[in-house]
Amino acid sequence: MTYQTVSAFAQSWGLVFLVVMFSTAVVYALWPGNKNKFKKAAHLPLEED
């Protein structure tokens, strides 16, 4: 295995991995069931103890 082979593998599959991770994060953030959880977290700093 040469450096060029490892570099080409990392560049191609690393890009795929990052795109999948980004897509997963976007789907999680925009999933309708998480709306209340995020709304509660957004108002948490404004609540008094």
N, CA, C, O and CB atoms as a CASP TS submission, in Angstrom:
PFRMAT TS
TARGET T0000
AUTHOR 0000-0000-0000
METHOD Language model
MODEL 1
PARENT N/A
ATOM      1  N   MET     1       0.835  -1.178   0.000  1.00  0.00           N
ATOM      2  CA  MET     1       0.000   0.000   0.000  1.00  0.00           C
ATOM      3  C   MET     1       0.880   1.241   0.000  1.00  0.00           C
ATOM      4  O   MET     1       1.749   1.403   0.856  1.00  0.00           O
ATOM      5  CB  MET     1      -0.950  -0.002   1.208  1.00  0.00           C
ATOM      6  N   THR     2       0.648   2.093  -0.948  1.00  0.00           N
ATOM      7  CA  THR     2       1.452   3.302  -1.038  1.00  0.00           C
ATOM      8  C   THR     2       0.680   4.482  -0.455  1.00  0.00           C
ATOM      9  O   THR     2      -0.517   4.405  -0.180  1.00  0.00           O
ATOM     10  CB  THR     2       1.854   3.584  -2.501  1.00  0.00           C
ATOM     11  N   TYR     3       1.400   5.549  -0.284  1.00  0.00           N
ATOM     12  CA  TYR     3       0.782   6.772   0.240  1.00  0.00           C
ATOM     13  C   TYR     3      -0.315   7.267  -0.699  1.00  0.00           C
ATOM     14  O   TYR     3      -1.365   7.717  -0.238  1.00  0.00           O
ATOM     15  CB  TYR     3       1.845   7.872   0.443  1.00  0.00           C
ATOM     16  N   GLN     4      -0.088   7.191  -1.988  1.00  0.00           N
ATOM     17  CA  GLN     4      -1.072   7.657  -2.950  1.00  0.00           C
ATOM     18  C   GLN     4      -2.363   6.836  -2.876  1.00  0.00           C
ATOM     19  O   GLN     4      -3.456   7.384  -3.013  1.00  0.00           O
ATOM     20  CB  GLN     4      -0.491   7.599  -4.358  1.00  0.00           C
ATOM     21  N   THR     5      -2.238   5.548  -2.663  1.00  0.00           N
ATOM     22  CA  THR     5      -3.405   4.687  -2.552  1.00  0.00           C
ATOM     23  C   THR     5      -4.221   5.032  -1.311  1.00  0.00           C
ATOM     24  O   THR     5      -5.444   5.160  -1.374  1.00  0.00           O
ATOM     25  CB  THR     5      -2.981   3.221  -2.515  1.00  0.00           C
ATOM     26  N   VAL     6      -3.533   5.181  -0.192  1.00  0.00           N
ATOM     27  CA  VAL     6      -4.209   5.526   1.053  1.00  0.00           C
ATOM     28  C   VAL     6      -4.833   6.915   0.954  1.00  0.00           C
ATOM     29  O   VAL     6      -5.944   7.133   1.437  1.00  0.00           O
ATOM     30  CB  VAL     6      -3.228   5.462   2.236  1.00  0.00           C
ATOM     31  N   SER     7      -4.136   7.837   0.342  1.00  0.00           N
ATOM     32  CA  SER     7      -4.646   9.198   0.188  1.00  0.00           C
ATOM     33  C   SER     7      -5.895   9.222  -0.690  1.00  0.00           C
ATOM     34  O   SER     7      -6.867   9.900  -0.355  1.00  0.00           O
ATOM     35  CB  SER     7      -3.566  10.107  -0.409  1.00  0.00           C
ATOM     36  N   ALA     8      -5.886   8.509  -1.785  1.00  0.00           N
ATOM     37  CA  ALA     8      -7.054   8.459  -2.674  1.00  0.00           C
ATOM     38  C   ALA     8      -8.239   7.814  -1.966  1.00  0.00           C
ATOM     39  O   ALA     8      -9.371   8.276  -2.110  1.00  0.00           O
ATOM     40  CB  ALA     8      -6.723   7.683  -3.965  1.00  0.00           C
ATOM     41  N   PHE     9      -7.992   6.762  -1.211  1.00  0.00           N
ATOM     42  CA  PHE     9      -9.067   6.100  -0.457  1.00  0.00           C
ATOM     43  C   PHE     9      -9.656   7.046   0.579  1.00  0.00           C
ATOM     44  O   PHE     9     -10.875   7.150   0.711  1.00  0.00           O
ATOM     45  CB  PHE     9      -8.544   4.822   0.232  1.00  0.00           C
ATOM     46  N   ALA    10      -8.789   7.734   1.312  1.00  0.00           N
ATOM     47  CA  ALA    10      -9.261   8.647   2.356  1.00  0.00           C
ATOM     48  C   ALA    10     -10.029   9.826   1.762  1.00  0.00           C
ATOM     49  O   ALA    10     -11.015  10.279   2.343  1.00  0.00           O
ATOM     50  CB  ALA    10      -8.082   9.158   3.187  1.00  0.00           C
ATOM     51  N   GLN    11      -9.588  10.318   0.621  1.00  0.00           N
ATOM     52  CA  GLN    11     -10.263  11.451   0.003  1.00  0.00           C
ATOM     53  C   GLN    11     -11.641  11.066  -0.507  1.00  0.00           C
ATOM     54  O   GLN    11     -12.596  11.823  -0.334  1.00  0.00           O
ATOM     55  CB  GLN    11      -9.427  12.008  -1.132  1.00  0.00           C
ATOM     56  N   SER    12     -11.759   9.914  -1.125  1.00  0.00           N
ATOM     57  CA  SER    12     -13.062   9.531  -1.682  1.00  0.00           C
ATOM     58  C   SER    12     -14.019   9.069  -0.596  1.00  0.00           C
ATOM     59  O   SER    12     -15.135   9.579  -0.510  1.00  0.00           O
ATOM     60  CB  SER    12     -12.892   8.427  -2.723  1.00  0.00           C
ATOM     61  N   TRP    13     -13.615   8.124   0.226  1.00  0.00           N
ATOM     62  CA  TRP    13     -14.521   7.599   1.243  1.00  0.00           C
ATOM     63  C   TRP    13     -14.658   8.542   2.431  1.00  0.00           C
ATOM     64  O   TRP    13     -15.668   8.498   3.134  1.00  0.00           O
ATOM     65  CB  TRP    13     -14.038   6.244   1.719  1.00  0.00           C
ATOM     66  N   GLY    14     -13.679   9.381   2.666  1.00  0.00           N
ATOM     67  CA  GLY    14     -13.809  10.399   3.709  1.00  0.00           C
ATOM     68  C   GLY    14     -14.883  11.405   3.350  1.00  0.00           C
ATOM     69  O   GLY    14     -15.648  11.837   4.212  1.00  0.00           O
ATOM     70  N   LEU    15     -14.942  11.778   2.086  1.00  0.00           N
ATOM     71  CA  LEU    15     -15.980  12.689   1.617  1.00  0.00           C
ATOM     72  C   LEU    15     -17.355  12.058   1.767  1.00  0.00           C
ATOM     73  O   LEU    15     -18.293  12.710   2.225  1.00  0.00           O
ATOM     74  CB  LEU    15     -15.734  13.082   0.158  1.00  0.00           C
ATOM     75  N   VAL    16     -17.477  10.809   1.389  1.00  0.00           N
ATOM     76  CA  VAL    16     -18.753  10.101   1.529  1.00  0.00           C
ATOM     77  C   VAL    16     -19.165  10.052   2.991  1.00  0.00           C
ATOM     78  O   VAL    16     -20.326  10.299   3.318  1.00  0.00           O
ATOM     79  CB  VAL    16     -18.655   8.672   0.950  1.00  0.00           C
ATOM     80  N   PHE    17     -18.229   9.736   3.869  1.00  0.00           N
ATOM     81  CA  PHE    17     -18.507   9.656   5.301  1.00  0.00           C
ATOM     82  C   PHE    17     -18.983  10.999   5.846  1.00  0.00           C
ATOM     83  O   PHE    17     -19.957  11.043   6.599  1.00  0.00           O
ATOM     84  CB  PHE    17     -17.262   9.194   6.059  1.00  0.00           C
ATOM     85  N   LEU    18     -18.317  12.091   5.481  1.00  0.00           N
ATOM     86  CA  LEU    18     -18.708  13.408   5.966  1.00  0.00           C
ATOM     87  C   LEU    18     -20.071  13.842   5.421  1.00  0.00           C
ATOM     88  O   LEU    18     -20.837  14.488   6.135  1.00  0.00           O
ATOM     89  CB  LEU    18     -17.653  14.429   5.589  1.00  0.00           C
ATOM     90  N   VAL    19     -20.378  13.505   4.193  1.00  0.00           N
ATOM     91  CA  VAL    19     -21.682  13.845   3.617  1.00  0.00           C
ATOM     92  C   VAL    19     -22.788  13.070   4.337  1.00  0.00           C
ATOM     93  O   VAL    19     -23.853  13.622   4.613  1.00  0.00           O
ATOM     94  CB  VAL    19     -21.706  13.540   2.093  1.00  0.00           C
ATOM     95  N   VAL    20     -22.542  11.806   4.636  1.00  0.00           N
ATOM     96  CA  VAL    20     -23.528  11.004   5.366  1.00  0.00           C
ATOM     97  C   VAL    20     -23.728  11.557   6.767  1.00  0.00           C
ATOM     98  O   VAL    20     -24.865  11.658   7.230  1.00  0.00           O
ATOM     99  CB  VAL    20     -23.090   9.530   5.435  1.00  0.00           C
ATOM    100  N   MET    21     -22.652  11.916   7.451  1.00  0.00           N
ATOM    101  CA  MET    21     -22.766  12.463   8.803  1.00  0.00           C
ATOM    102  C   MET    21     -23.513  13.801   8.793  1.00  0.00           C
ATOM    103  O   MET    21     -24.350  14.043   9.662  1.00  0.00           O
ATOM    104  CB  MET    21     -21.369  12.639   9.428  1.00  0.00           C
ATOM    105  N   PHE    22     -23.223  14.665   7.828  1.00  0.00           N
ATOM    106  CA  PHE    22     -23.905  15.947   7.714  1.00  0.00           C
ATOM    107  C   PHE    22     -25.390  15.743   7.433  1.00  0.00           C
ATOM    108  O   PHE    22     -26.234  16.405   8.037  1.00  0.00           O
ATOM    109  CB  PHE    22     -23.266  16.798   6.613  1.00  0.00           C
ATOM    110  N   SER    23     -25.708  14.843   6.531  1.00  0.00           N
ATOM    111  CA  SER    23     -27.104  14.566   6.205  1.00  0.00           C
ATOM    112  C   SER    23     -27.851  14.027   7.420  1.00  0.00           C
ATOM    113  O   SER    23     -29.005  14.389   7.649  1.00  0.00           O
ATOM    114  CB  SER    23     -27.196  13.572   5.045  1.00  0.00           C
ATOM    115  N   THR    24     -27.208  13.173   8.191  1.00  0.00           N
ATOM    116  CA  THR    24     -27.814  12.634   9.404  1.00  0.00           C
ATOM    117  C   THR    24     -28.092  13.742  10.404  1.00  0.00           C
ATOM    118  O   THR    24     -29.157  13.761  11.021  1.00  0.00           O
ATOM    119  CB  THR    24     -26.910  11.573  10.031  1.00  0.00           C
ATOM    120  N   ALA    25     -27.158  14.661  10.574  1.00  0.00           N
ATOM    121  CA  ALA    25     -27.346  15.771  11.512  1.00  0.00           C
ATOM    122  C   ALA    25     -28.476  16.684  11.064  1.00  0.00           C
ATOM    123  O   ALA    25     -29.252  17.149  11.898  1.00  0.00           O
ATOM    124  CB  ALA    25     -26.052  16.575  11.656  1.00  0.00           C
ATOM    125  N   VAL    26     -28.587  16.949   9.780  1.00  0.00           N
ATOM    126  CA  VAL    26     -29.648  17.815   9.270  1.00  0.00           C
ATOM    127  C   VAL    26     -31.005  17.144   9.443  1.00  0.00           C
ATOM    128  O   VAL    26     -31.967  17.792   9.854  1.00  0.00           O
ATOM    129  CB  VAL    26     -29.404  18.161   7.786  1.00  0.00           C
ATOM    130  N   VAL    27     -31.091  15.858   9.135  1.00  0.00           N
ATOM    131  CA  VAL    27     -32.357  15.141   9.303  1.00  0.00           C
ATOM    132  C   VAL    27     -32.759  15.125  10.765  1.00  0.00           C
ATOM    133  O   VAL    27     -33.932  15.330  11.079  1.00  0.00           O
ATOM    134  CB  VAL    27     -32.250  13.705   8.764  1.00  0.00           C
ATOM    135  N   TYR    28     -31.817  14.885  11.668  1.00  0.00           N
ATOM    136  CA  TYR    28     -32.111  14.882  13.103  1.00  0.00           C
ATOM    137  C   TYR    28     -32.608  16.255  13.563  1.00  0.00           C
ATOM    138  O   TYR    28     -33.566  16.346  14.331  1.00  0.00           O
ATOM    139  CB  TYR    28     -30.861  14.475  13.905  1.00  0.00           C
ATOM    140  N   ALA    29     -31.965  17.302  13.099  1.00  0.00           N
ATOM    141  CA  ALA    29     -32.342  18.653  13.523  1.00  0.00           C
ATOM    142  C   ALA    29     -33.704  19.061  12.978  1.00  0.00           C
ATOM    143  O   ALA    29     -34.422  19.819  13.631  1.00  0.00           O
ATOM    144  CB  ALA    29     -31.290  19.656  13.076  1.00  0.00           C
ATOM    145  N   LEU    30     -34.070  18.584  11.815  1.00  0.00           N
ATOM    146  CA  LEU    30     -35.326  18.995  11.194  1.00  0.00           C
ATOM    147  C   LEU    30     -36.464  17.998  11.391  1.00  0.00           C
ATOM    148  O   LEU    30     -37.569  18.219  10.895  1.00  0.00           O
ATOM    149  CB  LEU    30     -35.110  19.212   9.731  1.00  0.00           C
ATOM    150  N   TRP    31     -36.210  16.904  12.108  1.00  0.00           N
ATOM    151  CA  TRP    31     -37.239  15.894  12.333  1.00  0.00           C
ATOM    152  C   TRP    31     -38.356  16.505  13.182  1.00  0.00           C
ATOM    153  O   TRP    31     -38.072  17.091  14.227  1.00  0.00           O
ATOM    154  CB  TRP    31     -36.641  14.628  13.026  1.00  0.00           C
ATOM    155  N   PRO    32     -39.609  16.384  12.763  1.00  0.00           N
ATOM    156  CA  PRO    32     -40.713  17.034  13.479  1.00  0.00           C
ATOM    157  C   PRO    32     -40.842  16.620  14.946  1.00  0.00           C
ATOM    158  O   PRO    32     -41.278  17.426  15.768  1.00  0.00           O
ATOM    159  CB  PRO    32     -41.998  16.737  12.777  1.00  0.00           C
ATOM    160  N   GLY    33     -40.483  15.412  15.286  1.00  0.00           N
ATOM    161  CA  GLY    33     -40.601  14.951  16.666  1.00  0.00           C
ATOM    162  C   GLY    33     -39.639  15.624  17.626  1.00  0.00           C
ATOM    163  O   GLY    33     -39.836  15.552  18.839  1.00  0.00           O
ATOM    164  N   ASN    34     -38.614  16.270  17.121  1.00  0.00           N
ATOM    165  CA  ASN    34     -37.619  16.919  17.976  1.00  0.00           C
ATOM    166  C   ASN    34     -37.933  18.390  18.237  1.00  0.00           C
ATOM    167  O   ASN    34     -37.167  19.070  18.920  1.00  0.00           O
ATOM    168  CB  ASN    34     -36.250  16.798  17.349  1.00  0.00           C
ATOM    169  N   LYS    35     -39.034  18.885  17.709  1.00  0.00           N
ATOM    170  CA  LYS    35     -39.345  20.305  17.819  1.00  0.00           C
ATOM    171  C   LYS    35     -39.478  20.741  19.278  1.00  0.00           C
ATOM    172  O   LYS    35     -38.905  21.754  19.679  1.00  0.00           O
ATOM    173  CB  LYS    35     -40.629  20.621  17.061  1.00  0.00           C
ATOM    174  N   ASN    36     -40.225  19.985  20.062  1.00  0.00           N
ATOM    175  CA  ASN    36     -40.422  20.371  21.460  1.00  0.00           C
ATOM    176  C   ASN    36     -39.125  20.303  22.257  1.00  0.00           C
ATOM    177  O   ASN    36     -38.886  21.141  23.127  1.00  0.00           O
ATOM    178  CB  ASN    36     -41.470  19.480  22.108  1.00  0.00           C
ATOM    179  N   LYS    37     -38.298  19.325  21.971  1.00  0.00           N
ATOM    180  CA  LYS    37     -37.022  19.185  22.665  1.00  0.00           C
ATOM    181  C   LYS    37     -36.124  20.398  22.404  1.00  0.00           C
ATOM    182  O   LYS    37     -35.507  20.928  23.328  1.00  0.00           O
ATOM    183  CB  LYS    37     -36.314  17.893  22.226  1.00  0.00           C
ATOM    184  N   PHE    38     -36.053  20.830  21.152  1.00  0.00           N
ATOM    185  CA  PHE    38     -35.218  21.972  20.804  1.00  0.00           C
ATOM    186  C   PHE    38     -35.805  23.282  21.317  1.00  0.00           C
ATOM    187  O   PHE    38     -35.065  24.187  21.701  1.00  0.00           O
ATOM    188  CB  PHE    38     -35.032  22.044  19.301  1.00  0.00           C
ATOM    189  N   LYS    39     -37.140  23.386  21.323  1.00  0.00           N
ATOM    190  CA  LYS    39     -37.779  24.593  21.840  1.00  0.00           C
ATOM    191  C   LYS    39     -37.510  24.723  23.339  1.00  0.00           C
ATOM    192  O   LYS    39     -37.219  25.815  23.826  1.00  0.00           O
ATOM    193  CB  LYS    39     -39.303  24.569  21.562  1.00  0.00           C
ATOM    194  N   LYS    40     -37.606  23.610  24.068  1.00  0.00           N
ATOM    195  CA  LYS    40     -37.321  23.629  25.503  1.00  0.00           C
ATOM    196  C   LYS    40     -35.861  24.003  25.754  1.00  0.00           C
ATOM    197  O   LYS    40     -35.574  24.788  26.658  1.00  0.00           O
ATOM    198  CB  LYS    40     -37.638  22.259  26.137  1.00  0.00           C
ATOM    199  N   ALA    41     -34.952  23.462  24.980  1.00  0.00           N
ATOM    200  CA  ALA    41     -33.529  23.768  25.136  1.00  0.00           C
ATOM    201  C   ALA    41     -33.238  25.227  24.803  1.00  0.00           C
ATOM    202  O   ALA    41     -32.345  25.827  25.401  1.00  0.00           O
ATOM    203  CB  ALA    41     -32.686  22.850  24.248  1.00  0.00           C
ATOM    204  N   ALA    42     -33.974  25.803  23.862  1.00  0.00           N
ATOM    205  CA  ALA    42     -33.769  27.197  23.487  1.00  0.00           C
ATOM    206  C   ALA    42     -34.220  28.146  24.584  1.00  0.00           C
ATOM    207  O   ALA    42     -33.631  29.213  24.760  1.00  0.00           O
ATOM    208  CB  ALA    42     -34.509  27.508  22.202  1.00  0.00           C
ATOM    209  N   HIS    43     -35.264  27.769  25.328  1.00  0.00           N
ATOM    210  CA  HIS    43     -35.786  28.641  26.374  1.00  0.00           C
ATOM    211  C   HIS    43     -35.139  28.384  27.736  1.00  0.00           C
ATOM    212  O   HIS    43     -35.396  29.120  28.688  1.00  0.00           O
ATOM    213  CB  HIS    43     -37.282  28.466  26.482  1.00  0.00           C
ATOM    214  N   LEU    44     -34.320  27.371  27.837  1.00  0.00           N
ATOM    215  CA  LEU    44     -33.693  27.012  29.097  1.00  0.00           C
ATOM    216  C   LEU    44     -32.847  28.144  29.707  1.00  0.00           C
ATOM    217  O   LEU    44     -32.923  28.341  30.919  1.00  0.00           O
ATOM    218  CB  LEU    44     -32.836  25.797  28.893  1.00  0.00           C
ATOM    219  N   PRO    45     -32.054  28.891  28.944  1.00  0.00           N
ATOM    220  CA  PRO    45     -31.270  29.974  29.552  1.00  0.00           C
ATOM    221  C   PRO    45     -32.122  31.127  30.093  1.00  0.00           C
ATOM    222  O   PRO    45     -31.657  31.904  30.926  1.00  0.00           O
ATOM    223  CB  PRO    45     -30.298  30.516  28.539  1.00  0.00           C
ATOM    224  N   LEU    46     -33.355  31.236  29.627  1.00  0.00           N
ATOM    225  CA  LEU    46     -34.205  32.340  30.044  1.00  0.00           C
ATOM    226  C   LEU    46     -35.019  32.027  31.299  1.00  0.00           C
ATOM    227  O   LEU    46     -35.610  32.928  31.895  1.00  0.00           O
ATOM    228  CB  LEU    46     -35.132  32.712  28.924  1.00  0.00           C
ATOM    229  N   GLU    47     -35.051  30.767  31.698  1.00  0.00           N
ATOM    230  CA  GLU    47     -35.827  30.384  32.881  1.00  0.00           C
ATOM    231  C   GLU    47     -35.088  30.739  34.158  1.00  0.00           C
ATOM    232  O   GLU    47     -33.861  30.665  34.234  1.00  0.00           O
ATOM    233  CB  GLU    47     -36.137  28.888  32.859  1.00  0.00           C
ATOM    234  N   GLU    48     -35.862  31.123  35.151  1.00  0.00           N
ATOM    235  CA  GLU    48     -35.273  31.397  36.460  1.00  0.00           C
ATOM    236  C   GLU    48     -35.396  30.139  37.313  1.00  0.00           C
ATOM    237  O   GLU    48     -36.340  29.365  37.159  1.00  0.00           O
ATOM    238  CB  GLU    48     -35.968  32.618  37.155  1.00  0.00           C
ATOM    239  N   ASP    49     -34.451  29.946  38.198  1.00  0.00           N
ATOM    240  CA  ASP    49     -34.477  28.740  39.038  1.00  0.00           C
ATOM    241  C   ASP    49     -35.556  28.774  40.054  1.00  0.00           C
ATOM    242  O   ASP    49     -35.701  27.830  40.832  1.00  0.00           O
ATOM    243  CB  ASP    49     -33.178  28.549  39.723  1.00  0.00           C
TER
END
